[in-house]
C-alpha cells in the first residue's frame, strides 16, 4: 500500500463529513439542532447532479448544491426558530422526505431507481504520488475561518451567547431569532456544499444511497470536536481514515461476505470514538430549546 495514496484517499473521504460537521457546529453553537444532515446531503447531491448534467457546468452544480442547502436550512429555521417547533422532528422529516423524493426524481428524469449518469469530472491539483481535490483545500480554509469567526469575532461571541443563554442575550439587545436563523441557514449551506462534493467529485454520479450515513457521522464529529471547528478537521480526517481503510481492505478481500463486514469499520469506529468523547464534552446550554420572549 502506498502511504501517500492512502492519505490522499483519507483526505478525500473526510471532506463531506467535515463540511457538514462544521456547518452543524455553527448551527448548534446558536442553540439549534439539525439532524437532517443526511437528507440535505441527498437532496443537494441530487440537484447538483441534475443541474451539472443539464448544463455541463461544474460550477452551476456546486452552486445548486449550496442553494438547496440554503433552502432546506431556511425551512428548518422557519419550523424550529420562528414557529418554535420540535427541532428533532423537523430534522427527521427532512431525512424522510429526501429518501423518497430522490427516487421519484431518478425515475422521472432518468428511468432509474438507483443512480444518474456520470457527471462532468472536476479538475484536481497534482501532487507527489497522486492528486488532491480543491474541495479538500476549501474544507481546511472553511474550518479555520469558522473557528476564527466563532471564537475571535464579536459576531461569534453573540452567536455563542445565544446558544448558551438566549434570555440574557436578548436582554443585552442581541436579536436571538436573527442569529439562530442565520446560523441554521449557514450550517445547511455547508452541508449542501458537502452533498455537491459527494456527487461531483468524490463519487462522480448520484446514487440514492450516496450519503451512506455520512450525515450521522458528521453529527458524531460535532460531539467528538466538542463544538470546535478546528478539532472537527481532525475528527473528519480520523473518520476519513477509517473509511479509506475499509475501502482498501475491501480491495484486498474480494469475498462478498468480507466486504459487508469491512464496510462496517467507519461506523464501528464512530461509535467507539464518540462513546469515549462523550465523557469530556459540554454542549451549548440552550441547545435544542426553542426560545420565546415572555
C-alpha positions, -999 to 999 in steps of 0.1 A, spaced: 0 0 0 14 34 -10 11 56 21 7 88 0 -22 74 -19 -38 61 13 -36 95 29 -50 112 -2 -79 88 -1 -85 96 36 -83 133 28 -110 128 0 -132 108 24 -130 134 51 -144 163 31 -182 157 32 -182 146 69 -161 176 79 -180 203 59 -213 190 73 -199 189 108 -185 224 107 -219 237 94 -236 218 122 -212 233 148 -222 268 137 -259 258 139 -256 242 173 -235 269 188 -265 291 183 -287 266 201 -304 249 171 -301 211 164 -304 200 128 -303 162 125 -315 164 89 -279 164 75 -284 131 58 -314 145 39 -296 177 29 -267 156 16 -291 135 -5 -311 165 -19 -282 187 -26 -263 159 -42 -293 150 -64 -299 185 -77 -262 191 -81 -261 161 -104 -292 171 -123 -280 207 -130 -245 197 -138 -257 171 -163 -282 195 -178 -258 224 -182 -224 205 -184 -212 231 -158 -195 220 -126 -198 255 -111 -236 256 -115 -238 221 -100 -218 232 -69 -239 264 -66 -271 244 -69 -260 222 -40 -253 252 -18 -286 267 -28 -305 235 -19 -288 236 15 -298 272 19 -335 264 11 -337 234 35 -319 254 62 -344 282 58 -373 257 61 -357 242 92 -352 276 107 -388 286 100 -401 255 118 -375 254 146 -368 291 153 -397 312 140 -426 287 148 -407 271 177 -414 236 165 -396 205 176 -362 206 161 -357 168 161 -390 161 144 -381 187 117 -348 170 111 -364 136 109 -389 150 84 -361 163 62 -344 129 62 -376 110 55 -387 133 27 -353 131 10 -353 93 10 -385 91 -10 -381 123 -32 -347 113 -47 -361 80 -60 -391 98 -76 -368 123 -94 -344 95 -105 -373 76 -121 -389 106 -136 -357 120 -152 -335 90 -159 -358 60 -156 -335 46 -129 -342 35 -94 -306 38 -84 -284 64 -100 -278 92 -125 -253 91 -154 -218 103 -147 -213 140 -141 -185 162 -156 -152 155 -138 -137 181 -115 -100 190 -122 -76 181 -95 -43 195 -81 -14 173 -90 8 163 -60 36 138 -55 21 103 -57 -14 114 -68 -38 143 -69 -58 163 -44 -92 179 -46 -98 216 -45 -126 208 -21 -101 195 4 -82 228 4 -115 247 7 -125 225 37 -93 234 56 -99 271 49 -136 269 59 -127 251 91 -101 278 101 -125 306 91 -153 291 111 -131 288 142 -119 324 138 -155 337 133 -168 317 164 -140 325 188 -123 357 176 -151 380 165 -180 399 181 -205 380 159 -192 347 171 -194 358 207 -230 368 202 -238 336 184 -223 316 213 -242 337 238 -275 329 221 -266 292 223 -258 294 260 -284 318 274 -308 333 249 -327 351 276 -297 370 288 -285 376 252 -319 391 243 -318 413 274 -284 427 261 -301 436 228 -290 407 207 -315 395 182 -318 358 191 -341 349 163 -320 365 136 -288 349 148 -304 315 151 -319 317 116 -286 328 101 -266 301 118 -291 274 108 -291 285 71 -253 288 70 -248 254 85 -272 238 60 -254 256 31 -221 240 42 -239 206 42 -252 214 8 -217 220 -4 -207 186 11 -235 170 -9 -223 186 -41 -188 174 -34 -200 138 -29 -216 138 -64 -194 160 -85 -160 150 -70 -159 120 -47 -182 96 -65 -188 112 -99 -225 105 -101 -255 104 -78 -270 73 -62 -299 71 -38 -276 57 -11 -248 82 -17 -250 98 18 -244 63 34 -248 76 69 -223 104 65 -248 129 79 -250 110 111 -212 105 112 -209 143 108 -232 147 139 -209 124 158 -180 145 147 -197 176 162 -197 158 196 -162 145 191 -149 180 184 -167 195 214 -182 220 190 -148 233 178 -143 236 140 -105 230 143 -109 198 162 -137 188 137 -110 189 110 -90 164 129 -122 143 136 -131 144 100 -97 131 89 -99 104 115 -133 92 102 -120 96 66 -90 74 76 -113 46 87 -134 49 55 -102 47 34 -91 17 54 -124 0 48 -121 6 10 -85 -6 10 -94 -38 29 -123 -45 5 -99 -44 -24 -77 -70 -7 -105 -93 4 -128 -98 -26 -152 -121 -8 -186 -106 -7 -191 -117 29 -159 -100 39 -168 -68 21 -201 -63 41 -182 -67 73 -154 -44 62 -180 -17 53 -189 -15 89 -155 -3 100 -162 35 98 -194 32 117 -180 10 144 -151 34 148 -176 63 151 -195 45 179 -163 38 198 -148 73 194 -180 91 203 -185 69 233 -151 79 246 -156 116 237 -189 118 254 -171 118 288 -155 152 282 -179 172 260 -202 200 271 -229 211 246 -243 246 245 -266 250 274 -296 261 253 -291 235 226 -324 222 211 -345 246 232 -368 269 213 -368 305 225 -398 327 230 -400 361 246 -421 363 277 
